[in-house]
Amino acid sequence: MRAEARFFKSLADETRLKILWLLSGTEELCVCDVISVLGITQSKASRHLRYLYHLGWVMDRRDGLWMNYRLTVTPGSPREKLLKLLTEMLAPQPEAQALRGQLARCLEAKQRSHCAKRLKPDGKSSPQSLPET
């Protein structure tokens, strides 16, 4: 039961819930996106993302200096069911909608900034920035 306790503990933190909420609405986010939207320090964002990584919620991908994260939940798994419940609970909340709005503005501004060279017009990473497998 230790693994299950750690699994539920991962959801017992407001910052981690916000990160999961943001990731559930997009394919992938850079740590800098999380920092910008949540208004937290880089170390705090990285610590929470690492926690989620070690519990299997997210996977990471390095793109030069940037570290990107995406959800990694298996279809039909307890994590997917819990994530679906979480998004259903958060979707109607004004604070959650505001976070998604902030994220959209952040990603839009990022496209126009110096980070734009690594993004395609649709806001996704360009193929040349993806690591070879």
MDAnalysis code that builds the backbone (N, CA, C; Angstrom):
import MDAnalysis as mda
import numpy as np

u = mda.Universe.empty(399, n_residues=133, atom_resindex=np.repeat(np.arange(133), 3), trajectory=True)
u.add_TopologyAttr("name", ["N", "CA", "C"] * 133)
u.add_TopologyAttr("resid", np.arange(1, 134))
u.add_TopologyAttr("resname", ["MET", "ARG", "ALA", "GLU", "ALA", "ARG", "PHE", "PHE", "LYS", "SER", "LEU", "ALA", "ASP", "GLU", "THR", "ARG", "LEU", "LYS", "ILE", "LEU", "TRP", "LEU", "LEU", "SER", "GLY", "THR", "GLU", "GLU", "LEU", "CYS", "VAL", "CYS", "ASP", "VAL", "ILE", "SER", "VAL", "LEU", "GLY", "ILE", "THR", "GLN", "SER", "LYS", "ALA", "SER", "ARG", "HIS", "LEU", "ARG", "TYR", "LEU", "TYR", "HIS", "LEU", "GLY", "TRP", "VAL", "MET", "ASP", "ARG", "ARG", "ASP", "GLY", "LEU", "TRP", "MET", "ASN", "TYR", "ARG", "LEU", "THR", "VAL", "THR", "PRO", "GLY", "SER", "PRO", "ARG", "GLU", "LYS", "LEU", "LEU", "LYS", "LEU", "LEU", "THR", "GLU", "MET", "LEU", "ALA", "PRO", "GLN", "PRO", "GLU", "ALA", "GLN", "ALA", "LEU", "ARG", "GLY", "GLN", "LEU", "ALA", "ARG", "CYS", "LEU", "GLU", "ALA", "LYS", "GLN", "ARG", "SER", "HIS", "CYS", "ALA", "LYS", "ARG", "LEU", "LYS", "PRO", "ASP", "GLY", "LYS", "SER", "SER", "PRO", "GLN", "SER", "LEU", "PRO", "GLU", "THR"])
u.atoms.positions = np.array([
    [0.801, -1.208, 0.000],
    [0.000, 0.000, 0.000],
    [0.842, 1.269, 0.000],
    [2.123, 1.128, 0.179],
    [2.994, 2.296, 0.197],
    [2.944, 3.042, -1.144],
    [2.957, 2.302, -2.254],
    [2.917, 2.925, -3.584],
    [1.612, 3.685, -3.783],
    [0.509, 3.110, -3.327],
    [-0.785, 3.777, -3.467],
    [-0.846, 5.047, -2.624],
    [-0.270, 4.997, -1.434],
    [-0.240, 6.188, -0.584],
    [0.565, 7.302, -1.257],
    [1.702, 6.966, -1.853],
    [2.508, 7.973, -2.559],
    [1.752, 8.510, -3.772],
    [1.034, 7.629, -4.450],
    [0.238, 8.017, -5.614],
    [-0.795, 9.081, -5.222],
    [-1.557, 8.833, -4.146],
    [-2.560, 9.800, -3.711],
    [-1.919, 11.041, -3.094],
    [-0.772, 10.872, -2.462],
    [-0.059, 12.023, -1.912],
    [0.359, 12.978, -3.033],
    [0.630, 12.434, -4.212],
    [1.036, 13.288, -5.334],
    [-0.066, 14.272, -5.718],
    [-1.308, 13.935, -5.386],
    [-2.437, 14.807, -5.699],
    [-2.813, 15.719, -4.532],
    [-2.116, 15.582, -3.428],
    [-2.469, 16.330, -2.223],
    [-1.766, 17.674, -2.131],
    [-1.229, 18.154, -3.240],
    [-0.534, 19.432, -3.248],
    [-1.151, 20.312, -4.335],
    [-1.486, 21.546, -3.980],
    [-2.157, 22.449, -4.916],
    [-1.310, 22.735, -6.155],
    [-0.014, 22.913, -5.973],
    [0.853, 23.197, -7.125],
    [0.872, 22.018, -8.089],
    [0.979, 20.802, -7.566],
    [0.986, 19.623, -8.445],
    [-0.354, 19.460, -9.145],
    [-1.457, 19.756, -8.468],
    [-2.771, 19.702, -9.124],
    [-2.838, 20.707, -10.267],
    [-2.320, 21.891, -10.041],
    [-2.321, 22.912, -11.090],
    [-1.468, 22.471, -12.278],
    [-0.319, 21.883, -11.998],
    [0.555, 21.407, -13.074],
    [-0.154, 20.318, -13.883],
    [-0.775, 19.371, -13.198],
    [-1.511, 18.318, -13.907],
    [-2.652, 18.906, -14.730],
    [-3.335, 19.906, -14.184],
    [-4.420, 20.570, -14.900],
    [-3.889, 21.224, -16.179],
    [-2.776, 21.932, -16.066],
    [-2.200, 22.589, -17.241],
    [-1.756, 21.565, -18.281],
    [-1.108, 20.508, -17.831],
    [-0.635, 19.479, -18.760],
    [-1.785, 18.720, -19.416],
    [-2.903, 18.615, -18.721],
    [-4.039, 17.877, -19.287],
    [-4.666, 18.615, -20.466],
    [-4.357, 19.903, -20.614],
    [-4.932, 20.687, -21.694],
    [-3.978, 20.953, -22.846],
    [-2.793, 20.340, -22.795],
    [-1.800, 20.576, -23.843],
    [-0.949, 19.337, -24.044],
    [-0.270, 19.311, -25.156],
    [0.566, 18.157, -25.471],
    [1.826, 18.116, -24.615],
    [2.446, 19.280, -24.435],
    [3.727, 19.349, -23.737],
    [3.959, 20.773, -23.246],
    [4.602, 20.889, -22.097],
    [4.940, 22.209, -21.557],
    [6.401, 22.234, -21.130],
    [7.017, 23.377, -21.343],
    [8.368, 23.632, -20.860],
    [8.260, 24.073, -19.392],
    [9.297, 23.827, -18.634],
    [9.310, 24.287, -17.243],
    [9.065, 25.792, -17.191],
    [9.600, 26.526, -18.167],
    [9.416, 27.985, -18.169],
    [7.941, 28.366, -18.313],
    [7.151, 27.535, -19.003],
    [5.711, 27.791, -19.120],
    [5.029, 27.648, -17.757],
    [5.394, 26.606, -17.038],
    [4.821, 26.357, -15.708],
    [5.176, 27.507, -14.771],
    [6.432, 27.937, -14.824],
    [6.895, 29.047, -13.986],
    [6.093, 30.306, -14.277],
    [5.945, 30.596, -15.553],
    [5.255, 31.814, -15.972],
    [3.788, 31.820, -15.557],
    [3.111, 30.716, -15.788],
    [1.670, 30.660, -15.503],
    [1.389, 30.608, -14.007],
    [2.139, 29.808, -13.277],
    [1.870, 29.642, -11.848],
    [2.554, 30.696, -10.983],
    [3.509, 31.432, -11.554],
    [4.199, 32.457, -10.778],
    [5.036, 31.874, -9.655],
    [5.692, 30.753, -9.930],
    [6.539, 30.096, -8.930],
    [7.984, 30.115, -9.413],
    [8.889, 29.782, -8.535],
    [10.306, 29.759, -8.893],
    [10.622, 28.527, -9.738],
    [11.741, 28.599, -10.427],
    [12.182, 27.479, -11.245],
    [12.444, 26.254, -10.387],
    [13.040, 26.456, -9.226],
    [13.346, 25.311, -8.361],
    [12.075, 24.638, -7.851],
    [11.060, 25.434, -7.514],
    [9.801, 24.857, -7.041],
    [9.101, 24.094, -8.171],
    [9.075, 24.678, -9.372],
    [8.449, 23.997, -10.510],
    [9.175, 22.689, -10.811],
    [10.492, 22.747, -10.848],
    [11.280, 21.548, -11.146],
    [11.100, 20.469, -10.088],
    [11.039, 20.884, -8.836],
    [10.854, 19.917, -7.741],
    [9.517, 19.188, -7.881],
    [8.452, 19.934, -8.156],
    [7.141, 19.304, -8.301],
    [7.062, 18.438, -9.565],
    [7.650, 18.908, -10.645],
    [7.656, 18.107, -11.876],
    [8.465, 16.831, -11.691],
    [9.563, 16.894, -10.960],
    [10.364, 15.703, -10.675],
    [9.563, 14.716, -9.826],
    [8.841, 15.229, -8.867],
    [7.994, 14.388, -8.018],
    [6.978, 13.647, -8.890],
    [6.325, 14.386, -9.792],
    [5.341, 13.772, -10.692],
    [6.012, 12.778, -11.644],
    [7.225, 13.086, -12.049],
    [7.981, 12.198, -12.924],
    [8.268, 10.865, -12.224],
    [8.759, 10.940, -11.006],
    [9.124, 9.727, -10.274],
    [7.916, 8.852, -9.951],
    [6.742, 9.439, -9.901],
    [5.531, 8.658, -9.646],
    [4.838, 8.218, -10.940],
    [5.413, 8.568, -12.068],
    [4.878, 8.101, -13.339],
    [3.777, 8.935, -13.950],
    [3.547, 10.128, -13.437],
    [2.515, 11.004, -13.999],
    [2.970, 11.654, -15.300],
    [4.267, 12.013, -15.358],
    [4.786, 12.744, -16.515],
    [6.078, 12.106, -17.008],
    [6.409, 12.429, -18.255],
    [7.716, 12.080, -18.794],
    [8.378, 13.371, -19.240],
    [9.693, 13.346, -19.336],
    [10.407, 14.565, -19.710],
    [11.150, 14.379, -21.025],
    [11.492, 15.519, -21.627],
    [12.251, 15.544, -22.872],
    [13.082, 16.810, -22.865],
    [14.380, 16.642, -23.041],
    [15.276, 17.796, -23.071],
    [15.328, 18.332, -24.496],
    [15.271, 19.665, -24.600],
    [15.389, 20.351, -25.884],
    [16.403, 21.476, -25.682],
    [17.675, 21.162, -25.860],
    [18.728, 22.135, -25.579],
    [18.783, 22.424, -24.096],
    [18.575, 23.685, -23.743],
    [18.571, 24.073, -22.333],
    [17.220, 23.862, -21.671],
    [16.182, 23.653, -22.474],
    [14.829, 23.557, -21.953],
    [14.456, 22.123, -21.628],
    [13.714, 21.956, -20.548],
    [13.176, 20.648, -20.177],
    [11.668, 20.726, -20.371],
    [11.142, 19.785, -21.133],
    [9.715, 19.744, -21.445],
    [9.083, 18.528, -20.788],
    [7.826, 18.687, -20.404],
    [7.098, 17.606, -19.736],
    [5.766, 17.378, -20.417],
    [5.353, 16.124, -20.413],
    [4.039, 15.746, -20.930],
    [3.475, 14.652, -20.032],
    [2.142, 14.570, -20.034],
    [1.500, 13.517, -19.251],
    [1.836, 12.157, -19.849],
    [1.950, 11.175, -19.004],
    [2.222, 9.821, -19.453],
    [1.312, 8.852, -18.711],
    [0.052, 8.884, -19.065],
    [-0.912, 7.994, -18.425],
    [-1.388, 6.981, -19.461],
    [-1.417, 5.742, -19.058],
    [-1.838, 4.660, -19.936],
    [-3.358, 4.634, -20.022],
    [-3.897, 4.538, -21.238],
    [-5.357, 4.459, -21.379],
    [-5.939, 3.311, -20.558],
    [-6.994, 3.614, -19.828],
    [-7.662, 2.618, -18.995],
    [-7.030, 2.399, -17.633],
    [-5.908, 3.072, -17.370],
    [-5.213, 2.894, -16.094],
    [-5.913, 3.698, -14.996],
    [-5.628, 3.359, -13.742],
    [-6.174, 4.162, -12.643],
    [-5.767, 5.629, -12.737],
    [-4.547, 5.911, -13.205],
    [-4.110, 7.300, -13.362],
    [-4.978, 8.032, -14.381],
    [-5.293, 7.380, -15.497],
    [-6.132, 8.026, -16.505],
    [-7.525, 8.315, -15.946],
    [-8.074, 7.360, -15.215],
    [-9.400, 7.561, -14.626],
    [-9.378, 8.700, -13.605],
    [-8.332, 8.742, -12.806],
    [-8.212, 9.800, -11.802],
    [-7.974, 11.160, -12.464],
    [-7.180, 11.187, -13.525],
    [-6.946, 12.429, -14.253],
    [-8.235, 12.934, -14.889],
    [-9.025, 12.025, -15.424],
    [-10.311, 12.410, -16.007],
    [-11.226, 13.007, -14.933],
    [-11.282, 12.370, -13.779],
    [-12.078, 12.894, -12.670],
    [-11.562, 14.259, -12.233],
    [-10.254, 14.392, -12.146],
    [-9.645, 15.664, -11.760],
    [-10.024, 16.764, -12.746],
    [-9.929, 16.498, -14.036],
    [-10.259, 17.524, -15.026],
    [-11.751, 17.848, -15.009],
    [-12.593, 16.867, -14.754],
    [-14.035, 17.134, -14.645],
    [-14.343, 18.014, -13.438],
    [-13.597, 17.808, -12.346],
    [-13.806, 18.599, -11.139],
    [-13.303, 20.028, -11.315],
    [-12.175, 20.177, -12.003],
    [-11.561, 21.493, -12.126],
    [-12.144, 22.332, -13.254],
    [-12.609, 21.700, -14.318],
    [-13.068, 22.427, -15.509],
    [-14.054, 23.561, -15.215],
    [-15.053, 23.369, -14.360],
    [-15.997, 24.464, -14.129],
    [-15.498, 25.553, -13.179],
    [-14.361, 25.345, -12.554],
    [-13.877, 26.312, -11.569],
    [-13.228, 27.522, -12.248],
    [-13.616, 28.726, -11.847],
    [-13.046, 29.942, -12.448],
    [-11.519, 30.011, -12.359],
    [-10.954, 29.587, -11.231],
    [-9.497, 29.629, -11.081],
    [-8.817, 28.725, -12.106],
    [-9.387, 27.554, -12.342],
    [-8.814, 26.628, -13.314],
    [-8.906, 27.195, -14.724],
    [-10.032, 27.796, -15.045],
    [-10.188, 28.418, -16.361],
    [-9.217, 29.581, -16.533],
    [-8.998, 30.330, -15.468],
    [-8.058, 31.448, -15.520],
    [-6.640, 30.941, -15.788],
    [-6.273, 29.817, -15.183],
    [-4.953, 29.238, -15.428],
    [-4.791, 28.841, -16.888],
    [-5.827, 28.230, -17.451],
    [-5.766, 27.850, -18.869],
    [-5.656, 29.090, -19.752],
    [-6.356, 30.161, -19.386],
    [-6.256, 31.410, -20.138],
    [-4.854, 31.998, -20.060],
    [-4.271, 31.971, -18.856],
    [-2.902, 32.454, -18.684],
    [-1.933, 31.620, -19.517],
    [-2.148, 30.321, -19.545],
    [-1.285, 29.446, -20.333],
    [-1.391, 29.783, -21.817],
    [-2.601, 29.988, -22.308],
    [-2.792, 30.337, -23.719],
    [-2.065, 31.638, -24.051],
    [-2.165, 32.636, -23.174],
    [-1.477, 33.905, -23.410],
    [0.043, 33.733, -23.348],
    [0.489, 32.908, -22.426],
    [1.923, 32.643, -22.282],
    [2.472, 31.977, -23.545],
    [1.773, 30.971, -24.050],
    [2.231, 30.264, -25.243],
    [2.180, 31.157, -26.476],
    [1.181, 32.027, -26.524],
    [1.073, 32.972, -27.639],
    [2.238, 33.961, -27.609],
    [2.541, 34.494, -26.440],
    [3.663, 35.419, -26.301],
    [4.986, 34.720, -26.606],
    [5.081, 33.472, -26.226],
    [6.297, 32.697, -26.462],
    [6.555, 32.525, -27.952],
    [5.498, 32.378, -28.716],
    [5.644, 32.240, -30.168],
    [6.265, 33.495, -30.779],
    [5.978, 34.629, -30.192],
    [6.488, 35.891, -30.726],
    [7.864, 36.240, -30.165],
    [8.333, 35.503, -29.172],
    [9.579, 35.849, -28.494],
    [10.771, 35.101, -29.076],
    [11.856, 35.157, -28.357],
    [13.084, 34.480, -28.769],
    [12.932, 32.966, -28.774],
    [11.957, 32.432, -28.069],
    [11.732, 30.987, -28.062],
    [11.038, 30.533, -29.347],
    [10.527, 31.469, -30.127],
    [9.755, 31.125, -31.313],
    [10.562, 30.328, -32.325],
    [11.862, 30.499, -32.343],
    [12.658, 29.789, -33.333],
    [12.606, 28.275, -33.141],
    [12.247, 27.825, -31.941],
    [12.151, 26.379, -31.727],
    [10.715, 25.874, -31.793],
    [9.774, 26.750, -32.152],
    [8.376, 26.369, -32.253],
    [7.872, 26.533, -33.675],
    [6.979, 25.637, -34.086],
    [6.281, 25.800, -35.353],
    [5.146, 26.789, -35.119],
    [4.501, 27.297, -36.176],
    [3.401, 28.253, -36.008],
    [2.261, 27.750, -35.135],
    [2.054, 26.430, -35.051],
    [0.965, 25.907, -34.223],
    [1.337, 25.818, -32.751],
    [2.583, 26.220, -32.401],
    [3.001, 26.232, -31.001],
    [3.642, 24.949, -30.531],
    [3.732, 23.944, -31.413],
    [4.353, 22.679, -31.038],
    [5.822, 22.705, -31.418],
    [6.601, 21.846, -30.783],
    [8.017, 21.801, -31.075],
    [8.249, 21.401, -32.511],
    [9.265, 22.004, -33.110],
    [9.577, 21.673, -34.485],
    [10.273, 20.322, -34.547],
    [10.141, 19.596, -35.671],
    [10.737, 18.260, -35.778],
    [12.231, 18.251, -35.537],
    [12.956, 19.278, -35.981],
    [14.383, 19.287, -35.779],
    [14.763, 19.426, -34.315],
    [13.841, 19.862, -33.447],
    [14.166, 19.999, -32.042],
    [13.883, 18.726, -31.257],
    [13.227, 17.755, -31.891],
    [12.931, 16.507, -31.205],
    [14.135, 15.584, -31.238],
    [14.420, 14.900, -30.147],
    [15.557, 13.995, -30.137],
    [15.298, 12.793, -31.036],
    [16.350, 12.277, -31.612],
    [16.196, 11.109, -32.471],
    [16.027, 9.874, -31.614],
    [15.200, 8.968, -32.095],
    [14.972, 7.723, -31.340],
    [15.453, 6.536, -32.121],
])
